[in-house]
Amino acid sequence: MAVWALGEIEDASAVPVLATAAKDRDPRVRQQAAWALGEIESAQGISTLESLMRDPVAEVRKTAIWALGEIEDGGAVPALATALKDSDPDVRALSAWALGEIEDGSAIEPLLVALKDSDEDVRATAAWALGEIESPRAREGLTAAQRDEVGSVRRAATWALRQLDDNGDDPHVHVHVNPRIKVKPWPDLARPPESSRATPRPPGCRPSRGVVAFGR
C-alpha cells in the first residue's frame, strides 16, 4: 500500500510501517511518511518524526515538524526547541508554529529566544506561539517585541499580550497561521510532492513569505 494512503486511513496501526518508510533512500518517500504520521496524529510516531527532523532535505524536516504540531504532544518540545536553531528560517518558523500548537510551558524559554531571531517571520511566529501558551512568563519578552522594527512582529506581540490578559477578541487585530507544510504528497512518486497548499485567509490578513501573517 502506498505510504500516502496510510495517512488517508489515519490508523495508528500503520505507525511501524511508516517508521520503516521514513528510512527510505528517496526523500519523497520520507516526506510522505512524515505527512502520514501527522495525519494519524499518534504519539507513537514522535520518535520517527524526531529522527526525520535531522534529515538532510529541508522539505522532509519541515514536514516532520508540521506533523509534530498536528500530534500536539509535549514530548516533542525538546526536539522542536532545538529546531529553532536550524539554518533554514522556514524550519525555524515552522518549529515555532508547532510549539504554539502544542501549548506546553516548557517551550517558553526557547520561544523567547526566538523573539530575537534574525528572520522576521520567525520572530512573529514565536510571538504568536507565546500567545497560544498564555503564560505570564512571556510578558517581558513580548513587551520588548512590541518595539520590533517590523510591523508584523509588533502586531503579533500585541495580540499575544492580549491573550495573556484574556482580551484576545479585538476585532481590529487579525491573526492567521499558515504552516504551508500541510501537504498531501503525490501518490505517484514519479511526480514531486506538493510543497504547499493554499489556505483560506480571514479578512484583514495579508500574504507573508513565512508562517504567520498579521494584519490590521
Secondary structure, DSSP 8 states (H G I E B T S, - for coil): --HHHHHHHT-GGGHHHHHHHTT-SSHHHHHHHHHHHHHHT-GGGHHHHHHHTT-SSHHHHHHHHHHHHHHT-GGGHHHHHHHTT-SSHHHHHHHHHHHHHHT-GGGHHHHHHHTT-SSHHHHHHHHHHHHHHT-GGGHHHHHHHTT-SSHHHHHHHHHHHHHHTT----TT-EEEE--S------SSTTS---S-------TT----SSSEEEE-
